Amino acid sequence: MNLAIKGGKPVTPGGLKIQWPIFDEKEEKALLEVLHSGKWWRGAYKEQGGSKVGQFEKAFAEFSDAKYGIAVVNGTAALELALKAGGIEAGDEVIVPAATFIATATAVVMVNAIPIFVDIEPETYQISPEAIESAITNKTKAIIPVHYGGYPADMDKIMEIAKKHHLLIIEDAAEAHGSEWRGRKVGAIGDMGTFSFQMGKPLTSGEGGIVVSDNEELASKCYAYHHIGRFHGAPTYEHALCGWNYRMTEFQGALLLSQFSRLPEQTEIRYKNGEYLAQLLNKIEGVSALKKDSRITKRGYYIYFIRYNEKEFGGLSRDKFIETLKVEGISASTAHNQPIYKNSVFQEMNFGRTGCPINCPFYGKKIDYSEVKCPVAERVFESEVVALGKDFLLERKNVDLIIEAIKKIKENLKELL
Ligand SMILES: Cc1ncc(COP(=O)(O)O)c(C=O)c1O
């Protein structure tokens, strides 16, 4: 027997060489500096130059080809802010993809609006522009394209649709730090873009997030909403809007500034190794990378998606393939496991005692999420996607080991079938 699952020697007995997060004395020094300064929160906006959070906002906005950045506690909060600042209110419909992390949709509910789920493209796993167009109604106010896994959604078609129907675009770039569409960083191609700095993300402070935008009015509203309704420069207890406290601490700001100095090089290494893996995968019948698109000039990675075709592997199910890979030392998953509307919050319509905002007289329409069907997303999660976390991509050797393990499974299928 050759396969490790049958008692053979694993391709990589200790697993892949993975280290995340990556830090050294630089981060230690930055954190201690904040500690000893006694200034642990960002303070008023006018002090931005002296605040670590303010410095980070400026640097990340510049990196994102955006004019403004508002750092917040996490990527979910960033989405809520962007929706609120964009004027999304009770009963408005917001189009979201079926394949993403659930926060893309729950943030919509948290601002009393209605998420409308649409299907993804089979070859890219990103929101389908055709599906967006068919979901538009007179209640649609916004679209949240997600750059799922770091692969940019088709921003050409999405911006065209937005223009035609006067819709707000919030790019959920929580997983796409460094990704580029036609040479421009994702995030501020639409009206606003949001990022997450949660622990697993390509730029992290454990938790954290940011909204970026080129629009001064939207950025100013995002600032006010994250600062309990106070606009820049407002007197201390003058609150003009009803907002949250979503402010980032100086510890996070300092950590992000240090981590940020590592991001461009890490993105470059992941990108090169990702392209290398795609080339090798596409030579093996039955596995392939997402479609190559020349408009994607740089791809940041959070998830590396492999498309698995069970037929080409003699009928070996995708789940058995993942299990076999794992025992060879390659840890893989099914990403977010299912289209997000399959979660019980939507299937069971768990929206509290009144059912608002979805089962709310104010909305004036009836939605039953248990009836939603996005066939491509359902098939992808059911039997196709094999997902690898981004961390292996920092070492080219890992790519060779993954390919070796896949080939080994293919060559020894008779042990499994
Ligand atoms: C696509 C997407 N949107 C939103 C979020 C929410 O970010 P956070 O976990 O920082 O709240 C995440 C994070 O996992 C995500 O992957």
The ligand as a Gaussian input file, in Angstrom:
#p B3LYP/6-31G(d) Opt

LIG

0 1
 C      -15.683000      37.856000       2.976000
 C      -15.660000      38.312000       4.401000
 N      -16.440000      39.334000       4.780000
 C      -16.441000      39.801000       6.026000
 C      -15.661000      39.246000       7.011000
 C      -15.756000      39.755000       8.406000
 O      -14.560000      40.164000       8.943000
 P      -14.287000      40.064000      10.512000
 O      -14.105000      38.629000      10.837000
 O      -13.061000      40.872000      10.702000
 O      -15.469000      40.659000      11.191000
 C      -14.817000      38.182000       6.686000
 C      -13.939000      37.578000       7.696000
 O      -13.763000      36.421000       7.859000
 C      -14.824000      37.685000       5.348000
 O      -14.063000      36.652000       4.994000

